[in-house]
Amino acid sequence: MANSIREFADRTVDPQIVGFLHTPETPNGQGLVLTHGAGGNAQAPLLRALADTFADAGYTVLRCNLPYRQARSFGPPGSADAARDRAGLKNATAALRKILGGDFPDPSSGKVFLGGHSYGGRQASMLCAEEPDLVAALLLLSYPLHPPRRPEQQRTQHLPDLHTPTLFVQGTRDPFASIEEIERSIKMIPAKTKLLAVEGAGHDLGFKGKTQKEELPKKLLSEFTAFLADS
């Protein structure tokens, strides 16, 4: 049997979980929750490509729509949405852990990981700062350190409380954070961190419209696997 993709929903929890589940042909017992940025949804090309690549490697992957996107099909989240979006991510990680075969008492065993692009990654990191034992590691894609052209508005207040190993993936042309700014910020994090710079990429990491960096998902999988092995 080949890897399968199906719509996934759990409407028995609040916030609800809505997205797509990638089930690998040969599961490795590990899972990854992926979520989107402020202007996207779970069908974002970057998330789909990453989910396919990780599933090929044996990961069970849940691409999920954040609660704000479930409520509104377009437009960015508001400041009042953030706490509920984090709660939605917490529910998604619990659902994936259940899919993998039960509630594991030790999240550091490497069973479940959490990843997000831009706003989704920021909320994932804030959630893990609040709940350090929630997942084994974070994958943060295009972290929005500050609004474009407003470097004084740093979004780093929670970083000193982040005790989850974190791999940052940032384009060298991302207006939301330069490589140098990310390098300075991750020094605030007490957990193990690593930064993968994507040369020439902007905030979309090369996934915009029909333009895609086909080699990037495989590179991210390789880097994430090596990062976990060293954690």
Backbone hydrogen bonds in HBPLUS format (Angstrom, degrees):
<---DONOR---> <-ACCEPTOR-->    atom                        ^
c    i                          cat <-CA-CA->   ^        H-A-AA   ^      H-
h    n   atom  resd res      DA  || num        DHA   H-A  angle D-A-AA Bond
n    s   type  num  typ     dist DA aas  dist angle  dist       angle   num
A0004-SER N   A0023-THR O   2.89 MM  19  5.18 159.7  1.93 149.6 153.9     1
A0023-THR N   A0004-SER O   2.82 MM  19  5.18 158.8  1.86 150.2 157.0     2
A0006-ARG N   A0021-LEU O   3.05 MM  15  5.42 151.5  2.13 140.2 149.0     3
A0021-LEU N   A0006-ARG O   2.79 MM  15  5.42 162.8  1.81 165.9 168.0     4
A0008-PHE N   A0019-GLY O   2.82 MM  11  5.17 168.5  1.84 131.1 129.9     5
A0019-GLY N   A0008-PHE O   2.84 MM  11  5.17 156.1  1.90 160.2 158.0     6
A0010-ASP N   A0017-ILE O   2.87 MM   7  5.09 151.6  1.95 141.4 147.7     7
A0017-ILE N   A0010-ASP O   3.10 MM   7  5.09 165.8  2.12 136.9 141.3     8
A0065-ASN N   A0018-VAL O   2.82 MM  47  5.78 171.5  1.83 171.4 170.6     9
A0020-PHE N   A0063-ARG O   2.78 MM  43  5.16 153.1  1.85 148.5 157.9    10
A0063-ARG N   A0020-PHE O   2.86 MM  43  5.16 157.9  1.91 162.5 161.4    11
A0022-HIS N   A0061-VAL O   2.72 MM  39  4.97 172.4  1.73 159.0 161.7    12
A0061-VAL N   A0022-HIS O   3.04 MM  39  4.97 152.8  2.11 139.2 145.6    13
A0028-ASN N   A0058-GLY O   2.83 MM  30  4.81 153.5  1.90 132.5 127.5    14
A0060-THR N   A0030-GLN O   3.00 MM  30  6.41 164.4  2.02 153.5 155.8    15
A0031-GLY N   A0111-LYS O   2.60 MM  80  5.97 150.2  1.68 152.8 163.5    16
A0113-PHE N   A0031-GLY O   2.79 MM  82  6.14 145.4  1.91 142.6 154.0    17
A0032-LEU N   A0060-THR O   2.89 MM  28  6.34 151.4  1.97 151.0 157.7    18
A0062-LEU N   A0032-LEU O   2.93 MM  30  6.35 156.9  1.98 150.6 157.8    19
A0033-VAL N   A0113-PHE O   2.96 MM  80  6.32 163.0  1.99 148.0 150.5    20
A0115-GLY N   A0033-VAL O   2.71 MM  82  5.96 157.5  1.76 167.6 175.6    21
A0034-LEU N   A0062-LEU O   2.90 MM  28  6.14 165.4  1.92 146.2 149.3    22
A0064-CYS N   A0034-LEU O   2.97 MM  30  6.36 163.1  2.00 172.6 177.9    23
A0035-THR N   A0115-GLY O   3.04 MM  80  6.51 135.5  2.24 131.6 144.6    24
A0117-HIS N   A0035-THR O   3.07 MM  82  6.48 150.3  2.16 139.7 146.9    25
A0040-GLY N   A0037-GLY O   3.29 MM   3  5.33 161.4  2.32 105.1 110.7    26
A0044-ALA N   A0041-ASN O   3.10 MM   3  5.74 154.2  2.17 126.5 126.2    27
A0047-LEU N   A0044-ALA O   3.04 MM   3  5.41 114.5  2.49 108.4 123.1    28
A0048-ARG N   A0044-ALA O   3.00 MM   4  6.27 162.7  2.03 160.4 166.1    29
A0049-ALA N   A0045-PRO O   2.94 MM   4  6.07 162.8  1.97 150.1 154.5    30
A0050-LEU N   A0046-LEU O   2.99 MM   4  6.16 161.7  2.02 149.2 154.5    31
A0051-ALA N   A0047-LEU O   2.85 MM   4  5.95 163.2  1.88 149.9 155.0    32
A0052-ASP N   A0048-ARG O   2.99 MM   4  6.15 160.9  2.03 148.0 152.8    33
A0053-THR N   A0049-ALA O   3.07 MM   4  6.24 162.0  2.11 146.2 151.1    34
A0054-PHE N   A0050-LEU O   2.87 MM   4  6.06 168.4  1.88 158.9 161.7    35
A0055-ALA N   A0051-ALA O   2.91 MM   4  5.94 155.8  1.97 145.2 152.5    36
A0056-ASP N   A0052-ASP O   2.96 MM   4  6.15 150.1  2.05 143.7 151.8    37
A0057-ALA N   A0054-PHE O   3.04 MM   3  5.06 132.5  2.27  94.8 108.1    38
A0059-TYR N   A0054-PHE O   3.01 MM   5  5.42 156.2  2.07 147.0 139.4    39
A0058-GLY N   A0055-ALA O   2.93 MM   3  5.00 162.6  1.96 107.1 112.1    40
A0069-ARG N   A0066-LEU O   2.91 MM   3  5.40 126.9  2.19 113.2 126.9    41
A0070-GLN N   A0066-LEU O   3.07 MM   4  6.44 147.5  2.18 150.5 160.3    42
A0071-ALA N   A0067-PRO O   3.03 MM   4  6.29 144.7  2.16 146.3 155.3    43
A0072-ARG N   A0068-TYR O   2.99 MM   4  6.18 140.3  2.15 138.2 148.8    44
A0081-ASP N   A0078-GLY O   2.92 MM   3  5.35 160.8  1.96 115.0 121.5    45
A0085-ASP N   A0081-ASP O   2.90 MM   4  6.07 151.8  1.98 156.8 166.2    46
A0086-ARG N   A0082-ALA O   2.97 MM   4  6.30 153.0  2.05 152.9 159.8    47
A0087-ALA N   A0083-ALA O   3.03 MM   4  6.32 151.2  2.12 141.3 149.5    48
A0088-GLY N   A0084-ARG O   2.90 MM   4  6.18 145.5  2.02 142.5 152.1    49
A0089-LEU N   A0085-ASP O   3.05 MM   4  6.39 149.5  2.15 143.8 151.2    50
A0090-LYS N   A0086-ARG O   2.97 MM   4  6.28 152.8  2.04 147.5 155.1    51
A0091-ASN N   A0087-ALA O   3.01 MM   4  6.29 155.1  2.07 145.9 152.0    52
A0092-ALA N   A0088-GLY O   2.96 MM   4  6.21 149.8  2.05 142.7 151.4    53
A0093-THR N   A0089-LEU O   2.98 MM   4  6.27 156.8  2.04 151.4 155.9    54
A0094-ALA N   A0090-LYS O   3.13 MM   4  6.37 155.1  2.19 144.5 151.3    55
A0095-ALA N   A0091-ASN O   2.91 MM   4  6.16 152.9  1.98 147.2 154.9    56
A0096-LEU N   A0092-ALA O   2.96 MM   4  6.19 158.5  2.00 149.1 154.5    57
A0097-ARG N   A0093-THR O   2.97 MM   4  6.11 157.0  2.02 144.6 151.0    58
A0098-LYS N   A0094-ALA O   3.06 MM   4  6.27 149.8  2.16 141.7 149.5    59
A0099-ILE N   A0095-ALA O   2.96 MM   4  6.26 152.3  2.04 145.1 152.9    60
A0100-LEU N   A0096-LEU O   2.96 MM   4  6.22 149.7  2.05 148.5 156.2    61
A0102-GLY N   A0097-ARG O   3.33 MM   5  6.12 143.9  2.47 136.1 141.2    62
A0101-GLY N   A0098-LYS O   3.06 MM   3  5.32 151.2  2.15 102.9 111.9    63
A0109-SER N   A0106-ASP O   2.97 MM   3  5.75 161.2  2.01 126.1 129.1    64
A0110-GLY N   A0107-PRO O   3.37 MM   3  6.31 163.4  2.40 122.0 123.1    65
A0136-ALA N   A0112-VAL O   3.00 MM  24  6.15 170.7  2.01 176.0 174.2    66
A0114-LEU N   A0137-ALA O   3.18 MM  23  6.59 165.5  2.21 160.1 164.2    67
A0139-LEU N   A0114-LEU O   2.92 MM  25  6.28 147.4  2.03 144.0 149.1    68
A0116-GLY N   A0139-LEU O   3.06 MM  23  6.61 147.9  2.16 163.0 170.2    69
A0141-LEU N   A0116-GLY O   2.95 MM  25  6.01 176.8  1.95 159.2 159.1    70
A0120-GLY N   A0117-HIS O   2.99 MM   3  5.21 132.1  2.23 147.3 133.8    71
A0118-SER N   A0141-LEU O   2.77 MM  23  6.08 165.5  1.79 175.6 177.5    72
A0121-GLY N   A0118-SER O   2.95 MM   3  5.21 119.2  2.33 103.8 119.0    73
A0122-ARG N   A0118-SER O   2.90 MM   4  6.26 155.5  1.96 156.1 164.2    74
A0123-GLN N   A0119-TYR O   2.94 MM   4  6.20 164.8  1.96 155.7 158.6    75
A0124-ALA N   A0120-GLY O   2.99 MM   4  6.14 148.9  2.09 137.7 146.9    76
A0125-SER N   A0121-GLY O   2.90 MM   4  6.16 155.7  1.96 148.7 154.4    77
A0126-MET N   A0122-ARG O   2.95 MM   4  6.22 154.4  2.01 148.8 156.2    78
A0127-LEU N   A0123-GLN O   2.89 MM   4  6.05 154.2  1.96 145.8 152.8    79
A0128-CYS N   A0124-ALA O   3.01 MM   4  6.27 156.8  2.07 146.0 151.9    80
A0129-ALA N   A0125-SER O   2.94 MM   4  6.16 140.7  2.10 140.0 150.8    81
A0130-GLU N   A0126-MET O   3.07 MM   4  6.33 142.4  2.22 139.8 149.4    82
A0130-GLU N   A0127-LEU O   3.10 MM   3  5.09 123.1  2.44  93.1 107.5    83
A0131-GLU N   A0127-LEU O   2.81 MM   4  6.08 142.7  1.95 143.0 154.9    84
A0134-LEU N   A0131-GLU O   3.12 MM   3  5.61 160.0  2.16 127.0 127.0    85
A0138-LEU N   A0165-PRO O   2.81 MM  27  6.22 155.8  1.87 156.7 164.8    86
A0167-LEU N   A0138-LEU O   2.96 MM  29  6.22 167.4  1.98 149.8 151.4    87
A0140-LEU N   A0167-LEU O   2.91 MM  27  6.17 161.2  1.94 158.3 164.4    88
A0169-VAL N   A0140-LEU O   2.84 MM  29  6.14 149.0  1.93 168.3 168.1    89
A0142-SER N   A0169-VAL O   2.73 MM  27  5.95 170.7  1.74 178.9 176.8    90
A0145-LEU N   A0143-TYR O   3.03 MM   2  5.76 125.1  2.34 110.2  94.5    91
A0155-ARG N   A0145-LEU O   2.79 MM  10  5.27 143.9  1.92 156.6 163.7    92
A0146-HIS N   A0176-PHE O   3.11 MM  30  5.36 144.8  2.24 147.0 155.4    93
A0150-ARG N   A0147-PRO O   3.03 MM   3  5.35 148.1  2.14 141.2 136.1    94
A0153-GLN N   A0150-ARG O   3.00 MM   3  5.81 167.3  2.02 127.2 131.0    95
A0159-LEU N   A0156-THR O   3.05 MM   3  5.39 148.8  2.15 112.6 121.9    96
A0161-ASP N   A0158-HIS O   2.91 MM   3  5.51 152.3  1.99 120.4 129.3    97
A0162-LEU N   A0159-LEU O   3.04 MM   3  5.13 168.4  2.05 114.2 116.4    98
A0166-THR N   A0192-LYS O   2.98 MM  26  6.48 156.0  2.04 154.9 160.3    99
A0194-LYS N   A0166-THR O   3.11 MM  28  6.66 137.3  2.30 154.4 158.5   100
A0168-PHE N   A0194-LYS O   2.79 MM  26  6.11 170.3  1.80 169.1 168.6   101
A0196-LEU N   A0168-PHE O   2.76 MM  28  6.06 164.1  1.79 155.2 160.2   102
A0170-GLN N   A0196-LEU O   3.00 MM  26  6.37 157.7  2.05 153.7 160.6   103
A0198-VAL N   A0170-GLN O   2.83 MM  28  5.94 159.4  1.87 139.6 143.6   104
A0174-ASP N   A0171-GLY O   3.34 MM   3  5.25 154.9  2.41 112.3 109.0   105
A0172-THR N   A0198-VAL O   3.08 MM  26  5.99 154.2  2.14 144.7 141.0   106
A0173-ARG N   A0201-ALA O   2.83 MM  28  5.53 156.6  1.89 161.5 156.0   107
A0177-ALA N   A0174-ASP O   3.34 MM   3  5.77 164.4  2.37 110.6 115.1   108
A0182-ILE N   A0178-SER O   3.01 MM   4  6.33 160.1  2.05 152.9 157.8   109
A0183-GLU N   A0179-ILE O   2.91 MM   4  6.13 161.2  1.94 150.7 156.3   110
A0184-ARG N   A0180-GLU O   3.04 MM   4  6.30 153.2  2.11 145.3 151.7   111
A0185-SER N   A0181-GLU O   3.00 MM   4  6.20 158.4  2.04 146.5 152.6   112
A0186-ILE N   A0182-ILE O   2.92 MM   4  6.10 161.8  1.96 161.7 164.2   113
A0187-LYS N   A0184-ARG O   3.34 MM   3  5.63 147.5  2.45 101.6 110.7   114
A0188-MET N   A0185-SER O   2.94 MM   3  5.64 163.6  1.96 119.3 124.8   115
A0189-ILE N   A0186-ILE O   3.13 MM   3  5.32 157.8  2.18 105.6 112.3   116
A0201-ALA N   A0198-VAL O   3.25 MM   3  5.77 167.7  2.27 131.1 133.1   117
A0205-LEU N   A0202-GLY O   3.08 MM   3  5.38 164.0  2.11 113.1 117.7   118
A0207-PHE N   A0204-ASP O   2.99 MM   3  5.31 167.6  2.01 116.1 119.7   119
A0208-LYS N   A0211-THR O   3.05 MM   3  5.43 147.5  2.16 149.8 157.9   120
A0211-THR N   A0208-LYS O   3.05 MM   3  5.43 152.6  2.13 137.4 134.6   121
A0216-LEU N   A0213-LYS O   3.07 MM   3  5.47 146.5  2.19 110.2 119.6   122
A0219-LYS N   A0215-GLU O   3.10 MM   4  6.34 153.1  2.18 150.1 158.4   123
A0219-LYS N   A0216-LEU O   2.99 MM   3  4.98 114.1  2.44  98.0 114.8   124
A0220-LEU N   A0216-LEU O   2.84 MM   4  6.12 158.8  1.89 162.6 168.7   125
A0221-LEU N   A0217-PRO O   2.96 MM   4  6.19 158.1  2.01 148.7 154.4   126
A0222-SER N   A0218-LYS O   3.01 MM   4  6.20 162.9  2.04 146.4 150.8   127
A0223-GLU N   A0219-LYS O   2.91 MM   4  6.12 163.9  1.93 151.3 155.9   128
A0224-PHE N   A0220-LEU O   2.81 MM   4  5.89 159.9  1.85 149.9 155.8   129
A0225-THR N   A0221-LEU O   2.90 MM   4  6.00 162.0  1.93 149.9 155.0   130
A0226-ALA N   A0222-SER O   3.03 MM   4  6.22 162.9  2.06 147.6 152.2   131
A0227-PHE N   A0223-GLU O   2.86 MM   4  6.01 152.1  1.94 143.1 151.7   132
A0228-LEU N   A0224-PHE O   2.92 MM   4  6.15 156.7  1.97 150.6 155.7   133
A0229-ALA N   A0225-THR O   3.04 MM   4  6.26 152.8  2.12 144.4 152.0   134
A0230-ASP N   A0226-ALA O   3.14 MM   4  6.37 139.1  2.32 142.3 151.8   135
A0231-SER N   A0228-LEU O   3.16 MM   3  5.06 148.4  2.27  96.6 106.0   136
